[in-house]
Amino acid sequence: MPGISRPRGTDDLLPERLAAIEHAVTVGMALAAEYGYRRLETPIFESTDLFVRGVGDTTDVVNREMYTFADRGGRSLTLRPEGTASTVRAFWESELRQESLPVRLSYAGPMFRYDRPGRGRYRQFHQFGVEVLGEDEPELDAEVIAVAWRWLRQLGVRGTSLQLNSIGDAECRPRYRQALLDYFEPHLAQMDQLDQERLRRNPLRILDSKELDSASLLDAAPKTTDFLCDDCRSAFERVLTALEAYGIEYQLNPLLVRGLDYYARTTFEVWHEDLKGAQNSLFGGGRYDGLSQLLGYPACPGVGFAAGLERVVLLSPPLQAQPKPKVWVIAAQPMAAKVVIETAELLRRGGRRVVADPGRRSLKAKMRSAERAGADLVALVGEDELARGIVAVRRLCDGTQVESALDGIESTLASLLTVSQ
């Protein structure tokens, strides 16, 4: 078909799928509110430096996936690729920073990454997420996971597993980084150029690699949990204890580092059995105690998660069909258009779902449209009905038709609907 196609990696959210995404957001926001989270919205575009400094200039997101442009004032702006950095900025630039801590926030909206399109993966996508700012208690890590886990359960998503790890902090991570360098050094010749670059700039990124020719290299690599300092080890044990209190099972995954530089200590992902290979991660999150300082603000611990809604909806049971309009009000002749509109408005004020069809199409075409839409009743107004001040009301399931005065149409509809149901 000739015309302009939508850009690659984008999709049109048609009514049924949009309803499913909105349902997922509604369920998520209601659940988050039970835990004390409040919703905020941040701009769709931000200063590019916010993501370069926050997400990390060694990440694939910054190096290969951001949509960056200069505005008319010559400022470098970027369509937000994720929501955490924006949430932290909003916290510091508002009265939120003056509230009692921790501050619990939730958000939902479109994000943008120049990624390879795939199943449930788009270049414009939507996320739901929560963030807790201002406290470093490990039990908050478990609370964030509990919100994510309960959200999936309420949406009916099954077949998931919680992958959990601790990647340490500034105290113990340098020793682990050196251990990775020492381990991979003899294997550089067999590694992809991109992986060699990752190893040089940020060794932890190698654990997130999808390029390595031999998975055995990763399987035998040093484990993060073998290098944790006493504080990080104690914090991780408290996370595990809290998860047990929530009744959430988990799998320890020492190769899990996540794809963004701001994570420290707890990292987690939710995997789904129907997502195979490198794309089995449904969503994830973790602790980012150093992010505020990376952005130029005072130190402020934080933890959160974000989920791509397109993927979650893809794995959720389909929503029950939305209720269709029960009544169609149809003009049998164009002269009845005004009365049709007035009648439809009267019924809507009474709480009815109504579609008005006052146009010039044939009566046969209008009746066909009503039947295809699943209408229960059709209210017909033509030349004869106008002359007598009535409406002809037909029940489509059996063809029963009665006449009703305009001021009594509500009770007529009610009686016919009661019989049909």
C-alpha positions as CSV (number, residue, x, y, z in Angstrom):
1,M,0.0,0.0,0.0
2,P,1.5,3.4,-1.0
3,G,2.1,6.0,1.7
4,I,4.6,6.8,4.5
5,S,5.4,3.8,6.8
6,R,6.1,4.2,10.5
7,P,9.8,4.2,11.4
8,R,11.5,0.9,11.9
9,G,11.4,-0.3,15.5
10,T,8.2,1.6,16.3
11,D,4.7,0.3,16.6
12,D,1.2,1.7,16.6
13,L,-0.6,0.9,19.8
14,L,-4.0,-0.2,18.5
15,P,-7.0,-0.1,20.9
16,E,-6.7,-3.6,22.3
17,R,-3.0,-3.5,23.0
18,L,-3.1,0.1,24.3
19,A,-5.8,-1.0,26.7
20,A,-3.6,-3.8,27.9
21,I,-0.6,-1.5,28.5
22,E,-2.8,1.0,30.3
23,H,-4.2,-1.8,32.4
24,A,-0.7,-2.9,33.4
25,V,0.1,0.7,34.4
26,T,-3.1,1.1,36.4
27,V,-2.4,-2.2,38.2
28,G,1.2,-1.2,38.9
29,M,0.4,2.3,40.2
30,A,-2.3,1.0,42.5
31,L,0.0,-1.7,43.9
32,A,2.9,0.8,44.3
33,A,0.5,3.1,46.2
34,E,-0.1,0.3,48.6
35,Y,3.6,0.5,49.5
36,G,3.6,4.3,49.7
37,Y,4.8,5.2,46.2
38,R,3.6,8.3,44.5
39,R,3.5,8.9,40.8
40,L,5.6,11.5,39.0
41,E,6.3,12.4,35.3
42,T,9.5,13.7,33.9
43,P,10.2,15.3,30.5
44,I,10.6,13.0,27.5
45,F,13.9,14.7,26.6
46,E,16.7,15.8,29.0
47,S,20.1,17.2,28.8
48,T,22.4,14.6,27.1
49,D,24.9,15.0,29.9
50,L,22.3,13.6,32.4
51,F,22.5,10.2,30.7
52,V,26.2,10.3,29.8
53,R,27.1,10.9,33.4
54,G,24.4,8.9,35.0
55,V,24.0,5.8,32.7
56,G,27.7,5.7,31.9
57,D,29.8,6.5,28.8
58,T,31.0,2.9,28.7
59,T,27.5,1.4,28.3
60,D,25.8,0.3,25.0
61,V,22.9,2.7,25.9
62,V,25.1,5.8,25.7
63,N,27.5,4.6,23.0
64,R,25.1,3.1,20.5
65,E,21.5,3.5,21.5
66,M,20.6,7.1,22.4
67,Y,18.6,9.5,20.3
68,T,20.5,12.7,20.6
69,F,19.9,16.0,18.9
70,A,20.8,19.7,19.1
71,D,17.9,22.1,19.7
72,R,17.7,25.5,18.1
73,G,19.8,27.0,20.9
74,G,22.6,24.5,20.2
75,R,22.0,22.5,23.4
76,S,22.5,18.8,23.2
77,L,19.3,16.9,24.2
78,T,18.5,13.3,24.3
79,L,15.2,11.4,24.3
80,R,15.2,9.6,27.6
81,P,16.4,6.0,27.3
82,E,15.5,5.1,30.9
83,G,13.7,6.7,33.8
84,T,16.0,6.5,36.8
85,A,18.4,9.3,36.1
86,S,15.5,11.6,35.3
87,T,13.8,10.7,38.6
88,V,16.9,11.4,40.6
89,R,17.3,14.8,38.8
90,A,13.6,15.6,39.6
91,F,14.2,14.7,43.2
92,W,17.0,17.2,43.6
93,E,15.4,20.0,41.6
94,S,12.1,19.9,43.6
95,E,10.7,20.0,47.1
96,L,10.9,16.2,47.2
97,R,14.4,16.5,48.6
98,Q,13.0,18.2,51.7
99,E,10.6,15.5,52.5
100,S,11.2,12.8,55.2
101,L,13.3,10.0,53.8
102,P,13.0,7.7,52.0
103,V,11.0,9.1,49.2
104,R,9.1,6.5,47.2
105,L,8.2,7.4,43.6
106,S,6.7,5.6,40.6
107,Y,6.5,6.5,36.9
108,A,5.3,5.3,33.6
109,G,5.9,6.6,30.1
110,P,7.7,6.3,26.7
111,M,11.4,5.7,26.5
112,F,13.7,5.6,23.4
113,R,16.7,3.5,22.4
114,Y,18.2,2.8,19.0
115,D,18.1,-1.0,19.7
116,R,17.7,-4.0,17.4
117,P,14.0,-4.5,17.1
118,G,12.7,-7.9,18.4
119,R,9.8,-9.6,20.0
120,G,8.3,-7.1,22.3
121,R,11.3,-4.8,21.9
122,Y,10.9,-1.5,20.2
123,R,12.9,1.7,19.7
124,Q,10.1,3.7,21.3
125,F,8.8,1.6,24.2
126,H,7.0,2.2,27.5
127,Q,8.2,1.5,31.0
128,F,6.7,1.2,34.4
129,G,9.1,1.7,37.3
130,V,9.5,2.6,41.0
131,E,12.4,4.3,42.8
132,V,13.2,4.7,46.5
133,L,15.6,7.6,47.3
134,G,17.3,8.6,50.5
135,E,18.0,5.4,52.5
136,D,20.5,2.5,51.9
137,E,18.7,-0.1,54.0
138,P,18.9,-3.4,52.2
139,E,15.3,-4.2,53.1
140,L,14.3,-1.5,50.6
141,D,15.9,-3.6,47.9
142,A,13.6,-6.4,48.8
143,E,10.6,-4.1,48.9
144,V,11.2,-2.9,45.4
145,I,11.5,-6.6,44.2
146,A,8.3,-7.4,46.1
147,V,6.4,-4.6,44.2
148,A,7.7,-6.0,40.9
149,W,6.9,-9.6,41.8
150,R,3.4,-8.9,43.1
151,W,2.7,-6.7,40.0
152,L,3.5,-9.6,37.7
153,R,1.3,-11.9,39.7
154,Q,-1.6,-9.5,39.6
155,L,-1.2,-9.3,35.8
156,G,-1.3,-13.1,35.6
157,V,2.3,-13.4,34.3
158,R,3.7,-16.9,35.2
159,G,6.8,-18.8,34.3
160,T,9.2,-16.3,35.8
161,S,12.3,-16.6,37.9
162,L,14.1,-13.9,40.0
163,Q,17.8,-13.7,39.2
164,L,19.8,-12.0,42.0
165,N,23.3,-10.9,42.6
166,S,25.5,-8.4,44.4
167,I,28.2,-6.6,42.4
168,G,29.8,-4.9,45.5
169,D,30.7,-1.2,45.9
170,A,33.6,1.1,45.5
171,E,35.4,-0.7,48.4
172,C,35.4,-4.2,47.0
173,R,34.7,-3.8,43.3
174,P,38.3,-2.8,42.3
175,R,39.6,-6.2,43.4
176,Y,37.0,-7.9,41.3
177,R,37.7,-5.7,38.3
178,Q,41.3,-6.7,38.5
179,A,40.4,-10.4,38.8
180,L,38.3,-10.1,35.6
181,L,41.2,-8.5,33.8
182,D,43.6,-11.2,34.9
183,Y,41.2,-13.9,33.9
184,F,40.3,-12.6,30.4
185,E,43.8,-11.4,29.4
186,P,45.0,-14.8,28.0
187,H,41.8,-15.0,25.9
188,L,41.9,-11.6,24.2
189,A,42.7,-13.1,20.8
190,Q,39.5,-15.2,20.7
191,M,37.3,-12.3,21.8
192,D,35.2,-10.0,19.7
193,Q,36.6,-6.5,19.2
194,L,33.6,-5.0,21.0
195,D,34.3,-7.3,24.0
196,Q,37.9,-6.3,24.0
197,E,36.8,-2.7,24.2
198,R,34.4,-3.4,27.0
199,L,37.1,-5.2,28.9
200,R,39.4,-2.2,28.5
201,R,36.9,0.5,29.5
202,N,34.8,-1.3,32.1
203,P,35.6,-4.9,32.8
204,L,32.2,-5.6,34.5
205,R,30.5,-5.0,31.1
206,I,32.1,-8.2,29.8
207,L,29.7,-10.3,32.0
208,D,26.8,-8.7,30.2
209,S,28.3,-9.6,26.8
210,K,26.2,-11.2,24.0
211,E,29.3,-11.3,21.8
212,L,31.6,-13.9,23.4
213,D,32.1,-16.9,21.1
214,S,32.5,-19.3,24.0
215,A,30.0,-19.3,26.9
216,S,32.5,-21.4,28.8
217,L,34.6,-18.3,29.2
218,L,31.8,-16.6,31.2
219,D,30.9,-19.7,33.1
220,A,34.5,-20.0,34.5
221,A,35.0,-16.3,35.1
222,P,35.5,-15.0,38.7
223,K,32.3,-14.5,40.6
224,T,31.3,-11.2,42.1
225,T,30.1,-12.7,45.4
226,D,33.6,-14.1,46.0
227,F,35.1,-10.6,46.3
228,L,32.4,-8.8,48.4
229,C,33.7,-6.8,51.4
230,D,32.1,-7.4,54.8
231,D,29.6,-4.6,54.5
232,C,28.4,-5.7,51.1
233,R,28.2,-9.3,52.2
234,S,26.2,-8.3,55.2
235,A,23.9,-6.1,53.2
236,F,23.3,-8.9,50.7
237,E,22.4,-11.3,53.4
238,R,19.8,-8.9,54.7
239,V,18.3,-8.6,51.2
240,L,18.0,-12.4,51.1
241,T,16.4,-12.5,54.6
242,A,13.8,-9.9,53.6
243,L,12.9,-11.7,50.4
244,E,12.3,-14.8,52.5
245,A,10.0,-12.7,54.7
246,Y,8.1,-11.7,51.5
247,G,7.9,-15.3,50.4
248,I,9.8,-14.7,47.2
249,E,12.0,-17.4,45.8
250,Y,15.2,-16.4,44.0
251,Q,18.2,-17.8,42.1
252,L,21.7,-16.5,42.8
253,N,23.3,-15.5,39.5
254,P,26.9,-14.3,39.9
255,L,27.2,-13.2,36.3
256,L,24.3,-10.7,36.6
257,V,25.7,-7.1,36.4
258,R,22.9,-5.2,34.5
259,G,23.7,-2.9,31.6
260,L,24.0,0.5,33.3
261,D,27.0,1.8,35.2
262,Y,25.2,3.3,38.1
263,Y,24.3,0.0,39.8
264,A,26.1,-1.1,43.0
265,R,25.5,-4.0,45.4
266,T,22.1,-5.5,44.7
267,T,21.2,-6.2,41.1
268,F,18.3,-8.3,39.9
269,E,16.4,-9.4,36.8
270,V,13.2,-11.2,36.2
271,W,13.6,-13.9,33.6
272,H,10.7,-15.6,31.7
273,E,10.8,-19.1,30.4
274,D,9.3,-18.1,27.0
275,L,12.0,-15.5,26.3
276,K,15.0,-17.5,25.0
277,G,18.7,-17.0,24.8
278,A,20.1,-13.5,25.3
279,Q,16.7,-12.0,25.4
280,N,15.3,-14.0,28.4
281,S,15.3,-11.0,30.7
282,L,11.8,-9.5,31.2
283,F,13.1,-6.6,33.3
284,G,15.3,-5.7,36.1
285,G,16.7,-3.2,38.6
286,G,19.0,-2.7,41.6
287,R,20.7,-0.3,43.9
288,Y,22.4,2.8,42.7
289,D,23.8,4.6,45.7
290,G,26.4,6.6,43.7
291,L,24.1,7.9,41.0
292,S,23.3,11.3,42.6
293,Q,27.0,12.1,42.9
294,L,27.6,11.1,39.3
295,L,25.0,13.7,38.3
296,G,26.7,16.4,40.4
297,Y,24.3,16.3,43.4
298,P,25.1,15.3,47.0
299,A,25.3,11.7,47.9
300,C,21.8,10.0,48.1
301,P,21.3,6.2,48.0
302,G,18.6,4.8,45.8
303,V,17.1,1.5,44.6
304,G,14.5,0.7,42.0
305,F,13.3,-1.3,39.0
306,A,11.9,-0.6,35.5
307,A,9.9,-2.9,33.2
308,G,9.3,-2.6,29.5
309,L,5.5,-2.7,29.2
310,E,5.4,-4.1,25.7
311,R,7.2,-7.3,26.9
312,V,5.2,-7.7,30.0
313,V,1.9,-7.3,28.1
314,L,3.1,-9.8,25.5
315,L,3.4,-12.4,28.3
316,S,0.2,-11.5,30.2
317,P,-3.1,-13.2,29.7
318,P,-5.3,-11.3,27.2
319,L,-7.7,-8.8,28.8
320,Q,-11.4,-9.6,28.6
321,A,-13.0,-7.8,25.7
322,Q,-13.9,-4.2,26.5
323,P,-17.6,-3.7,26.8
324,K,-19.0,-2.5,23.5
325,P,-21.7,0.2,23.2
326,K,-25.0,-1.3,24.0
327,V,-27.1,1.2,22.0
328,W,-26.8,2.7,18.6
329,V,-29.0,5.7,17.7
330,I,-29.5,5.8,14.0
331,A,-31.1,8.4,11.7
332,A,-33.1,6.6,9.0
333,Q,-33.2,9.8,7.0
334,P,-30.8,12.8,7.2
335,M,-33.6,15.1,8.5
336,A,-33.5,13.1,11.8
337,A,-29.8,13.9,12.5
338,K,-30.5,16.6,15.2
339,V,-32.9,14.4,17.1
340,V,-30.5,11.5,16.9
341,I,-27.7,13.5,18.5
342,E,-30.0,14.9,21.2
343,T,-31.3,11.4,22.0
344,A,-27.8,9.9,22.2
345,E,-26.7,12.7,24.5
346,L,-29.7,12.1,26.7
347,L,-28.9,8.4,27.0
348,R,-25.2,9.1,27.8
349,R,-26.1,11.4,30.6
350,G,-28.0,8.5,32.0
351,G,-24.9,6.4,32.0
352,R,-25.5,4.4,28.7
353,R,-22.8,3.5,26.3
354,V,-24.1,5.0,23.0
355,V,-22.9,5.4,19.4
356,A,-24.8,8.0,17.3
357,D,-25.0,7.5,13.6
358,P,-26.7,10.6,12.1
359,G,-24.9,10.5,8.8
360,R,-26.2,10.1,5.2
361,R,-25.4,6.4,4.7
362,S,-28.2,4.0,3.9
363,L,-30.2,2.5,6.8
364,K,-29.0,-0.9,5.7
365,A,-25.3,0.1,6.0
366,K,-25.9,1.6,9.4
367,M,-27.7,-1.4,10.7
368,R,-24.9,-3.6,9.5
369,S,-22.4,-1.5,11.4
370,A,-24.4,-1.7,14.6
371,E,-24.6,-5.5,14.3
372,R,-20.9,-5.9,13.6
373,A,-20.1,-3.7,16.6
374,G,-22.1,-6.0,18.9
375,A,-24.8,-3.4,19.8
376,D,-27.7,-4.8,21.8
377,L,-30.3,-2.2,20.8
378,V,-30.8,0.2,17.9
379,A,-33.0,3.3,18.3
380,L,-34.3,4.4,14.9
381,V,-35.5,7.9,14.1
382,G,-36.9,8.5,10.6
383,E,-39.4,10.8,8.9
384,D,-42.4,8.9,10.4
385,E,-40.9,8.8,13.9
386,L,-40.2,12.5,13.8
387,A,-43.7,13.3,12.8
388,R,-45.1,11.3,15.7
389,G,-42.5,12.3,18.2
390,I,-41.4,8.7,18.9
391,V,-38.4,6.5,18.5
392,A,-38.5,2.9,17.2
393,V,-36.3,0.7,19.4
394,R,-35.2,-2.7,18.0
395,R,-33.5,-5.5,20.0
396,L,-31.0,-7.1,17.6
397,C,-30.8,-10.5,19.2
398,D,-34.3,-11.4,18.2
399,G,-35.6,-8.5,16.1
400,T,-38.2,-7.4,18.7
401,Q,-39.2,-3.8,18.0
402,V,-41.3,-1.4,20.1
403,E,-42.1,2.3,19.9
404,S,-41.3,4.7,22.6
405,A,-41.9,8.4,23.3
406,L,-38.7,10.4,23.5
407,D,-39.2,11.2,27.2
408,G,-39.7,7.5,28.0
409,I,-36.9,6.0,26.0
410,E,-34.7,5.3,29.0
411,S,-37.3,3.0,30.6
412,T,-38.0,1.3,27.2
413,L,-34.3,0.5,26.8
414,A,-34.0,-0.8,30.3
415,S,-36.9,-3.2,29.8
416,L,-35.5,-4.5,26.5
417,L,-32.0,-4.9,27.8
418,T,-33.2,-6.7,30.9
419,V,-35.0,-9.3,28.7
420,S,-32.0,-9.7,26.4
421,Q,-29.6,-10.3,29.3
